[in-house]
Amino acid sequence: MTGRRKSMVGQVTSNKMDKTVVVVVKRSKRHPLYKKVIRIRKKFKAHDAANACQIGDLVRIVESRPLSKEKRWVVDEILKSAPEKVEP
């Protein structure tokens, strides 16, 4: 199993930092006792070397070595770009 890196798909919610984006990953989990489906949302800071990600993009992130105090993920690819905002 060595060499395998975890990957997740999420949506970019912030790109205001230099070479860093905040990605929200949503998943569903069943409660162990009550069996109700719970929606879980978690934020990850990911390295975006080219500053290519925009708010609303769907991206795949993969784990990496620690890059800073909170960054442990790198943007692997942009799966779907956000629609352009049209000014009236």
DSSP file (Angstrom, degrees, kcal/mol; ACC not computed):
  #  RESIDUE AA STRUCTURE BP1 BP2  ACC     N-H-->O    O-->H-N    N-H-->O    O-->H-N    TCO  KAPPA ALPHA  PHI   PSI    X-CA   Y-CA   Z-CA
    1    1 A M    >         0   0    0      0, 0.0     3,-1.6     0, 0.0     2,-0.1   0.000 360.0 360.0 360.0  -8.8    0.0    0.0    0.0
    2    2 A T  T 3   +     0   0    0      1,-0.2     3,-0.1     3,-0.0     0, 0.0  -0.422 360.0  35.1 -67.7 144.9    3.0    2.4    0.1
    3    3 A G  T 3  S+     0   0    0      1,-0.4     2,-0.5    -2,-0.1    -1,-0.2   0.263  87.6 121.5  94.4 -12.4    2.9    4.9   -2.7
    4    4 A R    <   -     0   0    0     -3,-1.6     2,-0.4     0, 0.0    -1,-0.4  -0.734  46.3-161.5 -85.8 130.3   -0.8    5.1   -2.6
    5    5 A R        -     0   0    0     -2,-0.5     2,-0.1    -3,-0.1    59,-0.0  -0.904  18.9-117.7-113.1 141.6   -2.1    8.6   -2.0
    6    6 A K        -     0   0    0     -2,-0.4    57,-2.0    58,-0.0     2,-0.3  -0.456  32.4-168.0 -70.2 145.9   -5.6    9.5   -0.8
    7    7 A S  E     -A   62   0A   0     55,-0.2     2,-0.3    -2,-0.1    55,-0.2  -0.989   7.1-175.6-136.8 149.5   -7.6   11.7   -3.2
    8    8 A M  E     -A   61   0A   0     53,-2.4    53,-2.8    -2,-0.3     2,-0.5  -0.956  19.2-135.0-139.9 156.5  -10.8   13.6   -2.7
    9    9 A V  E     +A   60   0A   0     -2,-0.3    17,-0.4    51,-0.2     2,-0.3  -0.958  39.5 144.4-115.1 131.6  -13.2   15.6   -4.9
   10   10 A G  E     -A   59   0A   0     49,-2.4    49,-2.8    -2,-0.5     2,-0.4  -0.902  44.6 -95.8-154.2-179.1  -14.5   18.9   -3.7
   11   11 A Q  E     -AB  58  24A   0     13,-2.2    13,-2.8    -2,-0.3     2,-0.4  -0.882  34.3-119.0-112.2 137.9  -15.5   22.4   -4.6
   12   12 A V  E     + B   0  23A   0     45,-2.5    44,-2.5    -2,-0.4    11,-0.2  -0.595  33.2 170.7 -75.6 127.2  -13.3   25.5   -4.3
   13   13 A T  E     +     0   0A   0      9,-2.9     2,-0.3    -2,-0.4    -1,-0.2   0.611  65.3  22.4-110.9 -18.6  -14.8   28.0   -1.9
   14   14 A S  E     + B   0  22A   0      8,-1.1     8,-2.4    40,-0.1    -1,-0.3  -0.984  41.8 166.6-151.0 138.0  -11.9   30.5   -1.6
   15   15 A N  E     +     0   0A   0     -2,-0.3     4,-0.1     6,-0.2     5,-0.1  -0.018  46.8 115.8-134.1  30.0   -8.9   31.4   -3.7
   16   16 A K  E     +     0   0A   0      2,-0.1     2,-0.2     3,-0.1     5,-0.1   0.675  59.0  80.1 -78.0 -17.5   -7.8   34.6   -2.0
   17   17 A M  E >  S- B   0  20A   0      3,-0.5     3,-0.9     1,-0.1     2,-0.5  -0.540  94.1 -98.4 -87.6 157.5   -4.5   33.3   -0.8
   18   18 A D  T 3  S-     0   0    0      1,-0.3    -2,-0.1    -2,-0.2     3,-0.1  -0.654 101.6 -12.8 -78.5 121.8   -1.4   33.1   -3.0
   19   19 A K  T 3  S+     0   0    0     -2,-0.5    29,-1.8     1,-0.2     2,-0.4   0.705 118.7  99.8  61.5  24.5   -1.0   29.5   -4.4
   20   20 A T  E <   -BC  17  47A   0     -3,-0.9    -3,-0.5    27,-0.3     2,-0.3  -1.000  47.2-175.6-140.0 138.2   -3.6   28.2   -1.9
   21   21 A V  E     - C   0  46A   0     25,-2.5    25,-2.9    -2,-0.4     2,-0.6  -0.946  23.7-130.0-128.1 153.5   -7.3   27.3   -2.3
   22   22 A V  E     -BC  14  45A   0     -8,-2.4    -9,-2.9    -2,-0.3    -8,-1.1  -0.918  26.5-166.0-102.5 125.1   -9.8   26.2    0.3
   23   23 A V  E     -BC  12  44A   0     21,-3.2    21,-2.6    -2,-0.6     2,-0.6  -0.941   9.9-149.5-116.5 129.9  -11.7   23.1   -0.9
   24   24 A V  E     -BC  11  43A   0    -13,-2.8   -13,-2.2    -2,-0.4     2,-0.5  -0.880  10.9-163.2 -99.8 124.1  -14.9   21.8    0.7
   25   25 A V  E     - C   0  42A   0     17,-2.9    17,-2.1    -2,-0.6     2,-0.4  -0.933   5.3-163.1-108.4 123.7  -15.4   18.0    0.5
   26   26 A K  E     + C   0  41A   0     -2,-0.5     2,-0.3   -17,-0.4    15,-0.2  -0.879  16.6 160.6-108.7 138.6  -19.0   16.8    1.1
   27   27 A R  E     - C   0  40A   0     13,-2.5    13,-3.4    -2,-0.4     2,-0.4  -0.969  31.6-123.7-148.9 163.4  -19.8   13.2    2.0
   28   28 A S  E     - C   0  39A   0     -2,-0.3     2,-0.3    11,-0.2    11,-0.2  -0.875  25.1-178.9-111.8 144.6  -22.6   11.1    3.5
   29   29 A K  E     - C   0  38A   0      9,-2.5     9,-3.7    -2,-0.4     2,-0.4  -0.996  24.8-126.0-142.3 142.7  -22.2    8.8    6.5
   30   30 A R  E     - C   0  37A   0     -2,-0.3     7,-0.2     7,-0.2     6,-0.1  -0.773  31.2-115.8 -92.1 132.6  -24.6    6.6    8.3
   31   31 A H     >  -     0   0    0      5,-2.8     4,-1.5    -2,-0.4    -1,-0.0  -0.461  21.4-135.3 -66.2 133.3  -24.9    7.1   12.1
   32   32 A P  T  4 S+     0   0    0      0, 0.0    -1,-0.1     0, 0.0    -2,-0.0   0.825  96.3  25.9 -64.5 -32.4  -23.7    3.9   13.8
   33   33 A L  T  4 S+     0   0    0      3,-0.1    -2,-0.0     1,-0.1    -3,-0.0   0.883 131.1  33.0 -96.4 -47.7  -26.5    3.7   16.4
   34   34 A Y  T  4 S-     0   0    0      2,-0.1     3,-0.1     1,-0.0    -1,-0.1   0.549  89.4-139.0 -93.5  -7.6  -29.5    5.5   14.9
   35   35 A K     <  +     0   0    0     -4,-1.5     2,-0.3     1,-0.2    -1,-0.0   0.599  50.8 144.9  63.4  14.4  -28.8    4.6   11.2
   36   36 A K        -     0   0    0     -6,-0.1    -5,-2.8     1,-0.1     2,-0.5  -0.620  55.3-114.9 -82.0 144.0  -29.7    8.1   10.0
   37   37 A V  E     -C   30   0A   0     -2,-0.3     2,-0.4    -7,-0.2    -7,-0.2  -0.675  33.1-163.4 -81.0 126.0  -27.7    9.4    7.0
   38   38 A I  E     -C   29   0A   0     -9,-3.7    -9,-2.5    -2,-0.5     2,-0.6  -0.921  13.4-137.5-113.1 133.6  -25.7   12.4    8.0
   39   39 A R  E     -C   28   0A   0     -2,-0.4     2,-0.4   -11,-0.2   -11,-0.2  -0.813  22.2-163.2 -91.2 125.5  -24.1   14.9    5.6
   40   40 A I  E     -C   27   0A   0    -13,-3.4   -13,-2.5    -2,-0.6     2,-0.4  -0.904   6.9-169.4-113.4 136.4  -20.6   15.8    6.5
   41   41 A R  E     +C   26   0A   0     -2,-0.4     2,-0.4   -15,-0.2   -15,-0.2  -0.992   8.1 178.0-126.7 129.4  -18.7   18.8    5.2
   42   42 A K  E     -C   25   0A   0    -17,-2.1   -17,-2.9    -2,-0.4     2,-0.4  -0.992  19.3-138.7-135.6 141.1  -15.0   19.4    5.7
   43   43 A K  E     -C   24   0A   0     -2,-0.4     2,-0.4   -19,-0.2   -19,-0.2  -0.801  18.2-175.0-100.9 138.5  -12.6   22.1    4.5
   44   44 A F  E     -C   23   0A   0    -21,-2.6   -21,-3.2    -2,-0.4     2,-0.5  -0.984  21.5-135.6-128.7 141.3   -9.1   21.4    3.3
   45   45 A K  E     -C   22   0A   0     25,-0.5    27,-0.8    -2,-0.4    28,-0.8  -0.865  30.8-172.0 -94.4 128.8   -6.4   23.9    2.3
   46   46 A A  E     -Cd  21  73A   0    -25,-2.9   -25,-2.5    -2,-0.5     2,-0.4  -0.921  25.5-113.2-126.9 148.1   -4.7   22.8   -0.9
   47   47 A H  E     -Cd  20  74A   0     26,-2.5    28,-2.5    -2,-0.3     2,-0.5  -0.657  26.5-176.9 -81.7 126.8   -1.7   24.0   -2.9
   48   48 A D    >   -     0   0    0    -29,-1.8     3,-1.4    -2,-0.4   -29,-0.1  -0.840   1.6-175.4-123.9  89.7   -2.5   25.5   -6.3
   49   49 A A  T 3  S+     0   0    0     -2,-0.5    -1,-0.1     1,-0.3   -29,-0.1   0.811  82.2  41.7 -61.2 -34.5    0.9   26.3   -7.8
   50   50 A A  T 3  S-     0   0    0    -31,-0.1    -1,-0.3     0, 0.0    -2,-0.0   0.427 100.8-127.1 -94.1   1.3   -0.4   28.0  -10.9
   51   51 A N    <   +     0   0    0     -3,-1.4    -2,-0.1     1,-0.1   -31,-0.0   0.889  65.4 139.0  51.5  41.6   -3.3   29.9   -9.2
   52   52 A A        +     0   0    0      2,-0.0     2,-0.2   -33,-0.0    -1,-0.1   0.693  32.7  96.9 -89.4 -21.3   -5.5   28.4  -11.8
   53   53 A C        -     0   0    0     28,-0.0     2,-0.3    -5,-0.0    28,-0.0  -0.465  52.9-165.5 -77.8 140.4   -8.5   27.5   -9.6
   54   54 A Q    >   -     0   0    0     -2,-0.2     3,-1.8   -33,-0.0   -42,-0.2  -0.801  38.3 -80.4-116.2 162.3  -11.5   29.8   -9.4
   55   55 A I  T 3  S+     0   0    0     -2,-0.3   -42,-0.2     1,-0.2    27,-0.1  -0.434 117.9  26.0 -63.9 130.4  -14.4   29.9   -6.8
   56   56 A G  T 3  S+     0   0    0    -44,-2.5    -1,-0.2     1,-0.3   -43,-0.1   0.277  86.2 137.6  99.6  -9.9  -16.9   27.2   -7.7
   57   57 A D    <   -     0   0    0     -3,-1.8   -45,-2.5    25,-0.1     2,-0.6  -0.392  53.2-130.8 -68.2 145.5  -14.5   24.9   -9.6
   58   58 A L  E     +AE  11  80A   0     22,-2.9    21,-2.2   -47,-0.2    22,-1.8  -0.896  39.2 176.1 -96.4 121.0  -14.8   21.1   -9.0
   59   59 A V  E     -AE  10  78A   0    -49,-2.8   -49,-2.4    -2,-0.6     2,-0.5  -0.860  32.3-132.2-128.9 157.8  -11.3   19.8   -8.3
   60   60 A R  E     -AE   9  77A   0     17,-2.5    16,-3.2    -2,-0.3    17,-1.2  -0.947  26.2-166.5-106.2 129.4   -9.5   16.6   -7.3
   61   61 A I  E     -AE   8  75A   0    -53,-2.8   -53,-2.4    -2,-0.5     2,-0.3  -0.910   2.7-162.4-116.0 145.6   -7.0   17.0   -4.4
   62   62 A V  E     -AE   7  74A   0     12,-2.5    12,-2.5    -2,-0.4   -55,-0.2  -0.932  26.4-105.5-124.8 150.1   -4.3   14.4   -3.4
   63   63 A E  E     + E   0  73A   0    -57,-2.0    10,-0.3    -2,-0.3     2,-0.2  -0.370  44.0 165.9 -73.8 153.0   -2.4   14.2   -0.2
   64   64 A S        -     0   0    0      8,-2.5     3,-0.1     1,-0.1   -58,-0.0  -0.825  43.7 -60.4-147.8-174.5    1.2   15.3    0.0
   65   65 A R  S    S-     0   0    0     -2,-0.2     2,-0.2     1,-0.1    -1,-0.1  -0.332  75.8 -76.5 -67.4 159.9    4.0   16.1    2.4
   66   66 A P        +     0   0    0      0, 0.0     6,-0.2     0, 0.0    -1,-0.1  -0.439  48.1 179.6 -62.4 125.1    3.2   19.0    4.7
   67   67 A L        -     0   0    0      4,-2.7     2,-0.2    -2,-0.2     5,-0.1   0.684  66.7 -17.0 -99.7 -24.4    3.7   22.2    2.8
   68   68 A S  S    S-     0   0    0      3,-1.1    -1,-0.2     1,-0.0     0, 0.0  -0.848  93.9 -63.2-158.6-166.0    2.9   24.6    5.6
   69   69 A K  S    S+     0   0    0     -2,-0.2     3,-0.0     1,-0.2    -1,-0.0   0.876 132.6  11.8 -60.8 -38.3    1.1   24.6    9.0
   70   70 A E  S    S+     0   0    0    -26,-0.0     2,-0.7    -4,-0.0   -25,-0.5   0.529 103.6  98.3-118.1 -10.1   -2.3   23.6    7.5
   71   71 A K        +     0   0    0      1,-0.1    -4,-2.7   -27,-0.1    -3,-1.1  -0.739  24.9 140.3 -90.5 116.4   -1.5   22.6    3.9
   72   72 A R        +     0   0    0    -27,-0.8    -8,-2.5    -2,-0.7     2,-0.3   0.187  57.1  73.7-130.1  11.6   -1.2   18.8    3.3
   73   73 A W  E     -dE  46  63A   0    -28,-0.8   -26,-2.5   -10,-0.3     2,-0.4  -0.914  58.4-155.8-130.2 152.5   -3.1   18.6    0.0
   74   74 A V  E     -dE  47  62A   0    -12,-2.5   -12,-2.5    -2,-0.3     2,-0.5  -0.986  28.9-112.5-128.9 138.6   -2.3   19.5   -3.6
   75   75 A V  E     - E   0  61A   0    -28,-2.5   -14,-0.2    -2,-0.4   -26,-0.2  -0.597  32.2-177.0 -70.6 120.9   -4.7   20.3   -6.4
   76   76 A D  E     -     0   0A   0    -16,-3.2     2,-0.3    -2,-0.5    -1,-0.2   0.908  60.2 -21.1 -86.3 -49.6   -4.3   17.4   -8.9
   77   77 A E  E     - E   0  60A   0    -17,-1.2   -17,-2.5     0, 0.0     2,-0.7  -0.992  56.0-114.1-159.0 156.4   -6.7   18.5  -11.6
   78   78 A I  E     - E   0  59A   0     -2,-0.3   -19,-0.3   -19,-0.2     3,-0.2  -0.864  28.2-176.0 -93.8 114.7   -9.7   20.8  -12.3
   79   79 A L  E    S+     0   0A   0    -21,-2.2     2,-0.3    -2,-0.7   -20,-0.2   0.872  70.4   7.3 -81.0 -38.5  -12.6   18.5  -13.1
   80   80 A K  E    S- E   0  58A   0    -22,-1.8   -22,-2.9   -24,-0.0    -1,-0.3  -0.968  72.7-134.2-148.7 127.7  -15.2   21.1  -13.9
   81   81 A S        -     0   0    0     -2,-0.3   -24,-0.1   -24,-0.2     3,-0.1  -0.512  30.2-107.5 -81.3 150.3  -14.8   24.9  -14.2
   82   82 A A        -     0   0    0     -2,-0.2   -25,-0.1     1,-0.1    -1,-0.1  -0.437  41.3 -98.7 -72.3 148.5  -17.2   27.2  -12.6
   83   83 A P        -     0   0    0      0, 0.0     2,-0.1     0, 0.0    -1,-0.1  -0.418  44.8-102.7 -67.0 145.1  -19.6   29.1  -14.9
   84   84 A E        -     0   0    0     -2,-0.1     2,-0.3     1,-0.1    -3,-0.0  -0.420  32.8-117.2 -68.8 140.7  -18.6   32.6  -15.7
   85   85 A K        -     0   0    0     -2,-0.1     2,-0.6    -3,-0.1    -1,-0.1  -0.644  25.5-146.9 -78.4 133.9  -20.4   35.4  -13.9
   86   86 A V        -     0   0    0     -2,-0.3    -1,-0.0     2,-0.0     0, 0.0  -0.910   6.8-142.7-106.0 121.6  -22.3   37.7  -16.3
   87   87 A E              0   0    0     -2,-0.6    -2,-0.0     1,-0.1     0, 0.0  -0.640 360.0 360.0 -80.5 136.2  -22.6   41.3  -15.3
   88   88 A P              0   0    0      0, 0.0    -1,-0.1     0, 0.0    -2,-0.0   0.502 360.0 360.0 -72.4 360.0  -26.0   42.9  -16.1
